Amino acid sequence: MTDHAVIASTEARTLRSYAYDPKFRGIFYQVLTLLIVLVVGWWIFDNTTENLARSGTASGYGFLRGRAGFDIGQSLIAYTSDSTYGRAIVVGFLNTMLVAILGIFTATVVGFIIGLGRLSRNWLIAKLCTLYVEIFRNIPVLLIIFFWYKGVLDSLPQVRDSIALPFNIFLNNRGLAFPNPIWGEGAWLIPVAFLVGVVATIVVARWARQRQAATGKQFHTIWTGTGLIIGLPILAFLIMGAPLTFDSPIAGRFNMTGGARILPEFVALYVALSLYTASFIAEVIRAGIRGVAKGQSEAAFALGLQPSHTTRLVVVPQAMRIIIPPLTSQYLNLTKNSSLGVAIGFPELFSTTSTTLNQTGQAVEAISIMLTVYLAISIATSIFMNWFNAKMALVER
Amino acid sequence: MKKTLLSAAIGAAVLGFASAASAATLDNVKAKGFVQCGVNTGLAGFAAPDSAGNWTGFDVDYCKAVAAAVFGDASKVKYTPTTAQSRFTALQSGEVDLLARNTTWTISRDTSLGLNFRYVNYYDGQGFMIPKSLNVKSALELSGAAVCVQSGTTTELNLADYFKSNNLQYNPVVFEKLEEVNAAYQAGRCDVYTTDQSGLYSLRLSLSNPDDHIILPEIISKEPLGPAVRQGDDQWFDIVTWAGYAMVQAEDFGITQKNLEEMKNSTNPDIRRFLGVEKDTKIGTDLGLTNEWAYNIIKNVGNYGEVFERNIGANTPLKIQRGLNALWSKGGLQYAPPVR
């Protein structure tokens, strides 16, 4: 073959065979997709800015520093109408997080109980749990929220006929008012004692495990730990001379004044989201446990393990690997569903941000803030759960 | 055009902004054959659908007046019920052509929201409603009360300012939808209901026992309510504004739906010009309408006084007095610039 012929064949390849080259084709389509996404994105951005400019609407995020001027019913941080719009959004964010964290915790506990209940050999328990799952899973969550809200509002008495519970706790349709603890001097020792208790329990637990591994003797860490974690703070409390007073709620002209209160909006949202999500979590748990091969528990029984040990040491650790990924999506759902709180007037992120939107008229900015925050919450949850999943995953040797 | 289509499709979906906001609104309205009017979701006397689904009310009649001016036919309106939260976005995005939804004219809405207000069809002020059983005589006694209010309104802001400046405490109970505020007030979730006084009169009617509730005498704010349009379309802004002034001017002239035909033969040149019977007049064509635009408004809807009395006046369940909304010549604030 002459040099000339080689060149000719290379040229022929460049012209024709690129279309058949899977590597080149792969790159080509990826670049094309990226280009389309970029162009569409730019187009949207350009049109939006152009339309905004034409409609004479203000733009930019400067409004966040402006005085909000509206009040918020429940806030975890200091907030008045003199605070900024930015702070109002933070108040909403914290309320969202409060509902999400408490809701996730409760939904997991309830879901676990119901999920295990459905697997129970007791006919009644199994059927009741099935009923629970079928009811809550098949009703829209907004309806459940309304049910709890209207249910709470209509079944509780008016503020002047409050139900007086022990310890100066009052229940009425404005919520639950209870004494607010006010810690006096020397109260700092109590959390310190609590921390000491926790650390001591960890040390004891580690020692007990090592001893059991070495000698086979068991040690009841639970009782020692409980004594340390609860006993030490009580001891500290007594040593410092009980530095605690209560600010009790008193019936005022319109409302209970003083004390702390839990709003019915919060309770309705929290209970509804927890119970709704629990029905899904129950199914996830049940699927996870069913997913562990029967041979595993049979093998454990054959080795002489008790049923409780079989569940705790053999079945659950394996089931967790199946449970965690779908559990993550349930946690994300609960967090996102908390935005439905706006329907019953709970001041969560969506609510305070849309009030801000309406007072400033800056729809694009306000919505972009909400998108970003919900996205950030969800991604953070995902990252945590992925880390947890990796920790629980099968370590193959 | 491509750009417009794409942004209409994607922008409307993703960001709630379509670029329909740009072109001449009058041409759009004429092309589609009706006026798209943003109204309240349901405020008796102002804008509410009846059992047959027909919208009636003081604000609804404003929409009809604009349709009558453009088409000579008051039925050529489609209504978009808007919440306090959604109303401005609906207008900015071009979903509605005008907003006749007891909306307060404020400087920030006029500027940073990109809206235009000029005519005030109802001079209002914010008040408080409270159950009689609480024995409250003045708003200054309200310290410690739970107050129901609709979110995203000037009401919400005035409330905060009023309680702050008078050193009063309160617990806000805030909902987005009017129906939810009503339900919460009725359920006793709050002691006090605050909104524009006209709104309170209307809402009191919807309570199960209206006589058990009183409206406190204090008016804590100025609430000039009027129609709003988007900035950047002066022609449409003029039409919407002058539709209102025409109704006021008609009352001023003493032109009613009944005597309209006789008035056409009037010798008063002002009235002849107003009704478009003057020779070679350009009174309507300069607006982009026909010269009978004012005639059509009165024929279809009536003058300001008729609209007021029909929907919210003394003979309606709302029993609202003209008060500030009487004609300027009768001690009120309703005043129309000359139609010439």
Interface residues (C-beta under 8 A of the other chain):
Chain A: V40 W43 I44 N47 T48 E50 N51 L52 R54 S55 G56 T57 A58 G69 F70 D71 I72 G73 T80 S81 D82 K150 L153 D154 Q158 V159 N173 R174 G252 R253 F254 N255 T257 P264 V342 A343 I344 G345 P347 S351 S354 T355 L357 N358 Q359 T360 G361 Q362 A363 V364 I367
Chain B: K3 L6 S7 I10 G11 V14 L15 G16 F17 A18 S19 A21 S22 A84 Q85 F88 T89 Q92 S108 R109 T111 S112 L113 G114 L134 E141 L142 S143 G144 A145 A146 S151 G152 T153 E156 L157 L159 A160 D161 K164 Y170 N171 P172 V173 V174 F175 E176 E180 A183 A184 A187 G188 R189 D191 R230 Q231 G232
